[in-house]
Amino acid sequence: MSENRVSRPRRRRPLRAAVGLLVLLAVVGYFAVQRASNGGGGAPYCTARVYSGNYDGTSESYEMSPEQAANAATIAAVGVAKGLPDRAVTIALATAMQESALRNLDHGDRDSLGLFQQRPSMGWGTPEQITDPVYSAGIFYDHLVDVPGYSRLPLTVAAQKVQRSGFPQAYAKHEPDAIVLTAAFGGDGILECGGPEPVGPGDPEKVRAEIVRIFGKDGLHTIPPQIGQAGRNGGGKGGPEAEVTLQEKANGGEAAVRRSRAMAHWAVAHSKEMGISRVSYNLHAWVGGQDRGQWQHKGGTGAKDGDGDPHNADTGEVRIFMAR
């Protein structure tokens, strides 16, 4: 070895590593600011959240993409529409989290398809049916309720009796997150979806038809046949936005409240896909592209503590507005 090679100075790797780390932190910080900024200019995202009962602001949460949130919302909504308990919804969500990561897959093991990786060859339905989230969730619940005492069984046992999976213990790890999702869509939790404002124009007829397809004519809500023309919202320069309104009937009780929550959060989860710009429910409002995707207290349309916004909803009312 020559003297020149021996005397060559060492590269300053620690300095280069430090500079690289600073650049990485700057990039991460930039995207964090973008995500947290008012208006949500970053990539779309959704967070299911359940706050603790300690009133200290702490919460359990689960983050997902808009696609995953939309599928989770549909699974939960179908369970709520069938009048099934939270335990059934949790089992269904945990199963779909394991089978497909809440994605509506067009492939799988052998001929398995969809959210629950159901197989046409095993009698679950046609490929078109199985890849319809409303159908696939519905038939999963139909099989689940046939399991004696399913609500008292360990989650992995109940799921396995429906799925017949080669990895039956895999469902259990998703139970904590599935509980959070269940609470967000129909219980005392909440779903927040941030990112850019949804792009219109949204189709109120499509939204209304999908709500009716999932929830049916439940007798607990009224859905006015005329959409978006009642003139309750000023809508700014372009006039009133197209709107779908659902109102709980008197004496609907807790079942109506649970369905209203599921409808409102279903609309938020599907906002990007269906061009929904705003959801107002029970004195609160979610507005796409604003407030980091968080729900804000607004007060009712005639409430003393309201902010005077004609888009606000009163108690027991869900109002879904379309992007232009």
C-alpha positions in Angstrom: 0.0 0.0 0.0 1.4 3.4 -1.0 2.1 6.2 1.5 -0.3 8.4 -0.4 -3.2 6.1 0.3 -2.2 5.7 3.9 -2.1 9.5 4.4 -5.5 10.2 2.6 -7.7 12.1 5.0 -10.9 10.4 6.3 -14.3 11.4 4.9 -16.4 13.5 7.3 -19.2 11.0 7.5 -20.7 12.3 10.8 -21.1 15.8 9.3 -22.7 14.4 6.2 -25.1 12.3 8.3 -26.0 15.3 10.5 -26.8 17.4 7.4 -28.9 14.5 6.0 -30.8 14.2 9.2 -31.5 17.9 9.3 -32.8 17.8 5.7 -35.0 14.8 6.6 -36.4 16.6 9.6 -37.1 19.6 7.6 -39.1 17.6 5.0 -41.0 15.8 7.7 -41.8 19.1 9.4 -43.0 20.6 6.1 -45.4 17.8 5.5 -46.6 17.9 9.1 -47.3 21.6 8.8 -49.1 21.0 5.5 -51.2 18.3 7.1 -52.1 20.3 10.2 -52.6 23.6 8.3 -56.1 25.0 8.1 -57.5 24.0 4.8 -55.8 20.6 4.8 -53.6 21.2 1.7 -51.7 17.9 2.2 -52.7 14.4 1.2 -56.1 13.2 2.3 -56.3 11.2 5.5 -58.9 10.1 8.1 -58.7 9.5 11.8 -61.2 7.6 14.0 -60.9 8.9 17.5 -62.4 8.1 20.9 -61.7 10.5 23.7 -61.0 9.2 27.3 -63.5 9.9 30.0 -60.9 11.9 32.0 -61.6 15.2 30.2 -57.9 15.7 29.7 -57.9 15.6 25.9 -56.3 12.2 25.6 -57.8 9.8 23.0 -57.4 6.5 21.3 -57.2 6.8 17.5 -56.8 4.9 14.3 -55.5 6.5 11.0 -56.4 5.4 7.5 -56.7 6.5 3.9 -60.0 7.8 2.6 -60.6 4.5 0.7 -60.2 2.6 4.0 -62.4 5.0 5.9 -65.1 4.7 3.3 -65.1 0.9 3.4 -65.0 0.9 7.2 -67.9 3.4 7.3 -69.9 1.2 5.0 -69.3 -2.0 7.1 -70.3 -0.1 10.2 -73.4 1.5 8.5 -74.7 -1.9 7.3 -74.4 -3.3 10.8 -76.2 -0.3 12.3 -78.9 -0.5 9.6 -79.5 -4.2 10.5 -79.9 -3.2 14.2 -77.0 -5.3 15.3 -75.0 -4.5 18.5 -71.6 -2.8 18.5 -70.0 -6.2 19.1 -71.1 -7.4 15.7 -69.7 -4.3 14.0 -66.4 -4.7 15.8 -66.1 -8.4 14.7 -66.9 -7.4 11.1 -64.4 -4.5 11.1 -61.6 -6.6 12.7 -62.3 -9.3 10.1 -62.0 -6.9 7.2 -58.9 -5.3 8.6 -57.2 -8.7 8.6 -58.5 -10.0 5.3 -58.0 -7.0 3.2 -56.7 -4.1 5.3 -60.1 -2.4 4.6 -59.5 -2.4 0.8 -62.0 -3.7 -1.7 -59.6 -6.2 -3.4 -60.1 -7.6 -6.9 -57.8 -10.5 -6.1 -56.8 -12.9 -3.3 -56.1 -16.5 -2.4 -57.6 -18.7 -5.1 -60.9 -16.9 -6.0 -61.2 -14.8 -2.8 -62.4 -11.2 -3.4 -63.4 -8.0 -1.7 -63.3 -6.6 1.8 -63.8 -10.0 3.5 -62.0 -12.1 0.9 -65.2 -14.1 0.2 -65.1 -16.8 -2.5 -67.7 -17.2 -5.2 -66.9 -20.9 -5.4 -67.9 -21.3 -1.8 -71.4 -19.8 -2.3 -70.7 -16.2 -1.0 -72.1 -14.7 -4.2 -71.0 -13.6 -7.7 -67.7 -11.6 -8.1 -69.8 -8.5 -8.7 -71.8 -9.0 -5.5 -68.7 -9.8 -3.4 -66.9 -6.7 -4.6 -69.9 -4.5 -3.6 -69.0 -3.4 0.0 -72.7 -3.1 1.0 -73.4 -6.7 -0.2 -70.2 -8.2 1.2 -70.8 -6.6 4.7 -74.4 -7.7 4.7 -73.7 -11.3 3.9 -70.9 -11.4 6.5 -73.4 -10.2 9.2 -76.0 -12.7 8.0 -73.6 -15.5 8.6 -72.4 -14.0 11.9 -75.8 -13.9 13.5 -76.2 -17.5 12.7 -73.4 -18.3 15.1 -74.9 -19.2 18.4 -73.8 -16.7 21.1 -71.4 -14.9 18.8 -71.5 -11.7 20.9 -70.1 -13.6 23.9 -67.4 -15.5 22.0 -63.8 -14.2 21.7 -63.6 -12.1 18.6 -61.2 -14.5 16.8 -63.5 -17.4 17.5 -66.6 -15.6 16.2 -64.8 -14.4 13.1 -63.3 -17.8 12.4 -66.8 -19.5 12.5 -67.8 -17.3 9.6 -64.5 -17.1 7.6 -63.0 -20.6 8.1 -59.5 -19.0 7.8 -56.2 -20.8 7.7 -54.9 -18.3 10.3 -57.8 -18.0 12.8 -55.7 -16.2 15.5 -54.8 -13.3 13.2 -58.1 -11.5 13.8 -57.5 -10.9 17.5 -54.7 -8.3 17.0 -57.2 -5.9 15.2 -59.7 -5.9 18.0 -58.5 -2.7 19.8 -58.5 -0.7 16.6 -61.9 -2.2 15.5 -63.4 -1.0 18.8 -62.2 2.5 18.1 -63.7 2.4 14.6 -67.0 1.1 15.9 -67.3 3.9 18.4 -66.4 6.5 15.7 -69.1 5.4 13.3 -72.0 4.7 15.6 -71.0 5.4 19.2 -69.4 8.1 21.3 -66.3 8.5 19.1 -65.8 10.6 16.0 -64.3 10.5 12.5 -62.2 13.3 11.2 -61.1 13.5 7.5 -58.6 16.1 6.4 -57.0 17.0 3.2 -58.1 19.3 0.3 -61.7 20.3 -0.2 -63.6 17.6 -2.1 -64.0 18.2 -5.8 -67.5 18.6 -7.2 -70.0 18.5 -8.6 -71.4 16.0 -6.1 -74.6 14.2 -7.0 -77.3 14.4 -4.3 -79.4 11.7 -6.0 -76.5 9.3 -5.9 -75.9 10.1 -2.2 -79.6 9.8 -1.3 -79.9 6.5 -3.3 -76.9 5.0 -1.5 -78.2 6.0 2.0 -81.6 4.4 1.1 -79.8 1.3 -0.2 -77.8 0.9 3.1 -80.4 2.0 5.6 -83.6 1.3 3.8 -86.8 3.1 4.8 -86.2 2.5 8.4 -89.1 4.4 9.8 -86.8 6.4 12.1 -85.9 9.2 9.7 -87.7 11.3 7.1 -85.9 12.1 3.8 -87.6 14.9 1.9 -88.0 13.9 -1.7 -86.9 17.4 -3.0 -83.2 17.7 -2.7 -81.2 20.9 -2.4 -83.9 23.3 -3.4 -85.5 24.2 -0.1 -83.5 27.3 0.1 -82.4 27.0 3.8 -78.8 27.6 2.9 -77.8 30.7 1.0 -74.9 29.0 -0.6 -73.0 32.2 -1.3 -72.6 33.6 -4.8 -73.6 30.4 -6.6 -77.0 30.0 -4.7 -78.0 27.1 -2.5 -75.8 24.0 -2.7 -77.5 20.7 -3.5 -78.4 19.0 -0.2 -79.6 15.7 1.3 -81.4 16.2 4.6 -82.4 13.4 7.1 -84.5 14.1 10.2 -85.0 11.8 13.1 -88.6 11.1 13.7 -90.1 11.9 17.2 -89.7 9.0 19.6 -87.1 7.4 17.5 -85.0 6.9 20.6 -81.4 5.6 20.8 -81.8 3.6 17.6 -82.5 6.7 15.6 -79.6 8.6 17.2 -77.2 5.7 16.4 -78.3 5.7 12.8 -78.0 9.4 12.5 -74.4 9.2 13.7 -73.6 6.4 11.3 -75.2 8.4 8.4 -73.2 11.5 9.2 -69.9 9.8 9.5 -70.6 7.7 6.5 -71.0 10.9 4.5 -67.7 12.3 5.9 -65.9 9.1 5.0 -67.3 9.1 1.4 -66.8 12.9 0.9 -63.8 12.6 -1.4 -65.4 9.8 -3.5 -68.9 11.4 -3.7 -68.1 15.1 -3.8 -69.5 16.0 -0.4 -68.3 19.4 0.8 -70.0 19.6 4.2 -71.9 17.5 6.8 -73.9 19.2 9.5 -75.2 17.0 12.3 -76.7 17.7 15.8 -75.3 21.3 16.3 -71.9 20.3 14.8 -70.4 20.6 11.3 -67.6 19.0 9.3 -66.4 21.1 6.3 -64.1 19.6 3.7 -60.7 21.4 3.5 -61.1 23.3 6.8 -60.3 23.0 10.4 -57.8 20.0 9.8 -60.8 17.8 9.1 -62.2 18.2 12.6 -65.9 18.7 13.6 -66.7 22.1 14.9 -69.5 23.2 17.2 -71.9 25.4 15.3 -75.2 25.5 17.2 -78.5 25.0 15.6 -80.0 27.1 12.9 -82.1 29.0 15.5 -80.0 28.4 18.5 -78.9 31.3 20.6 -75.3 30.0 20.6 -75.3 29.4 16.9 -73.0 31.3 14.5 -75.9 32.2 12.1 -74.7 29.9 9.4 -77.7 28.7 7.4 -75.9 25.4 6.8 -76.2 24.4 10.4 -78.3 21.5 11.6 -80.6 21.2 14.5 -80.8 18.4 17.0 -81.6 15.1 15.3 -80.9 16.4 11.8 -78.3 15.3 9.3 -77.6 17.7 6.4 -75.2 16.6 3.6 -74.1 19.3 1.1 -72.6 18.6 -2.3 -69.5 20.3 -3.7 -70.2 22.4 -6.7 
